[in-house]
Amino acid sequence: MKRLLAALLALAALLGLGIAMHTVGGRHGQQKTVEVTNWKGKHVGIAKYIVMDPLTGNITFVILYLDRDVKKEIAVPFAAFSSYDHKNGVFILNVSEEKLFSVPEFHDSDLNNPAYAESIYRFFGLAPRWTEEKREKGIMM
């Protein structure tokens, strides 16, 4: 996971990938993209932004534009990505297309909504690192 984080941060810096912060009036910056595929190598969309927690510097979400059957932006927890394919320069997501296309659409106003953030983590079967559930189990991300 640390290698994936380092790869994403390096790519974000190199490509000028916009960074959205959890602040009111946060800006996305430039709109460069990185391809995202599923574990079978099938294109599912492009990562347009990363969302970082300004207090910890941790990446919480990747804003993914689905550009195939269903055209919309969705928030995907960073922890849902399984790896980065250095050879082809793509991020790999271990989520079925059906599940991906059923994720609620993302809107900028969702950045300041903790309930939305938690619901998206739970949609992907993950517990957000900021919840008591994670702290009680001693799990750190």
N, C-alpha and C positions, 0 to 999 in steps of 0.2 A: 504494500500500500504506500510506503514511503517513496518507492521508486516512481509509482504512478503519480503521486503528488508532485514530486520534483519534475517529472516530465511535463505535467500540466502547467506548472508555474513557469517552466522554461519556455514552453510553447506560447503561453500567454504573453510573456515578455517579448519574445522574438516576433510574434505575429501582431502584437499590439491588440490582442484580444481584449475587448472591453471588460472591465471589472465593475460589477454592481455591488454596492455596499448596503448593509442593513441600516441605512440612515434615511431620514426624511429628505427628499430632494436629491437622493443619490443619483449619479449619472452613469450611464453605460459606457461612454467613451466611444472609441472606434468600433466598427462592426466587421471585424475580420472573422473568419470561420475555420473550424477544424472538422473533418469528417468523422462521423460516428457510424460504426457497423455493429451488427449483432455478432454472436460467437461463431456464426457460420460464414462470416465475411460479407454478409448482405448489407448494403447501404440502408440505413434507417433515417438519417438526417444529418444536420450539421450543428455543432456546438457553437453558439453565437456569443455567449457570455459566461463568465463564471461569477458566482455570488460568494463573496467572502464575508465572514463575520469580522467586523472591524475591531472588536475587542480582543479576539484571539488570533486573527489572521488565518483561521482555518477556512478551507473551501467548504461551503455547505451545499451548494447546488451548482449544476451546470444547466444553463438554459439552452434547450435543444429545440431546433426548428425541424419539425417533421415535414419533409418535402415530398412525400410519396402519396399514398392514398388519401391520408388526412393531412391537410396543410394547417399546422398550428404550432405555436410555441408551448413547450411544457418545461417544468422544472423537474430535474432528475437529481436525487441526492448523489453527491460525489461518491459516496460509498457503494453505490450500485454499479459503478464502472469496474470491470474486472482487470483491465490492463490497457496498455498503450502499445500499439504495433509500431515500433521504431522504423522498420523497413518501409512500411507503407504510409506512415504518418497519420494513423487513425486511432481513435479511442474505441475500445470494445466494450459493449454493454451486454450483460447477461440477463436480458429481459426479453420475453416473447413479444413479437410485433402486436399481437392482440392486446396484451397488457399495456404496452407502450401507447397504442392508439386510444386506449380508454382512460389515460391519465387526464385529469381536468386541465383545461387550457390555462396557461400562465398569463398574468397581467402585471404590469409594473407595480400596481398598488398592492400586490400580494407580498412584496418584499418586507413590508412593515406589519405583516399579519402572522404572529407566532402560531395561531391555530392552523392557518393554511400550511405553514412550513411543517408542523408536526403531522398534519394529515397526509401530506405528500410522502414523508418518510415512512409512515405506517402503510401507505398504499404499496410501497415497494418492500414491505416486510422488514423495515429497519426501525430501530429505536433512535430518535435524535439524541445526540450527545449532550444536549442541554437539559434533558429531562431527568427527574429524580431516579427513574428506573435505571438509567445507565450509571449514575453516581452511586446508587446503593449496591450495585453489583461490582463496583470497582473497575468498570470497563472504561478505558480512556481511548480516545481516538485522536 
